[in-house]
Amino acid sequence: MTWQPPKEDGGSPVAGYHVERRVTSSPRWIKINKAAISELQLKVTDLLEENEYEFRIMAENKIGVGPPSSPCPPFVAKDAFGMHVSYLLHFSFKILALVSFEFNFCN
């Protein structure tokens, strides 16, 4: 998956991103990356075929980690060797500086 950096950073540059996922049948969000990543992409593995997933992202700056974005629209994981399907998802979220960020996210 890839995304664009936020348009504004509230005066403190974004140091990294945290990505979480969940199976839509569960309320439990699972951290995908253990530490903040500075890259604008993350390879997501260990998805189970035919499970429906949602993702959300949090930005981190010198103030701390902001609240999560709204989850992306749910999608069903397909076999990686089958037909390639690209999902374009739009996120809006705020970091602790309470400045809104928007970015695109796709796999």
Helices and strands as residue ranges (DSSP letters): E 2-3, E 16-23, E 30-31, E 52-61, E 64-65, E 75-76, E 88-94, E 100-106
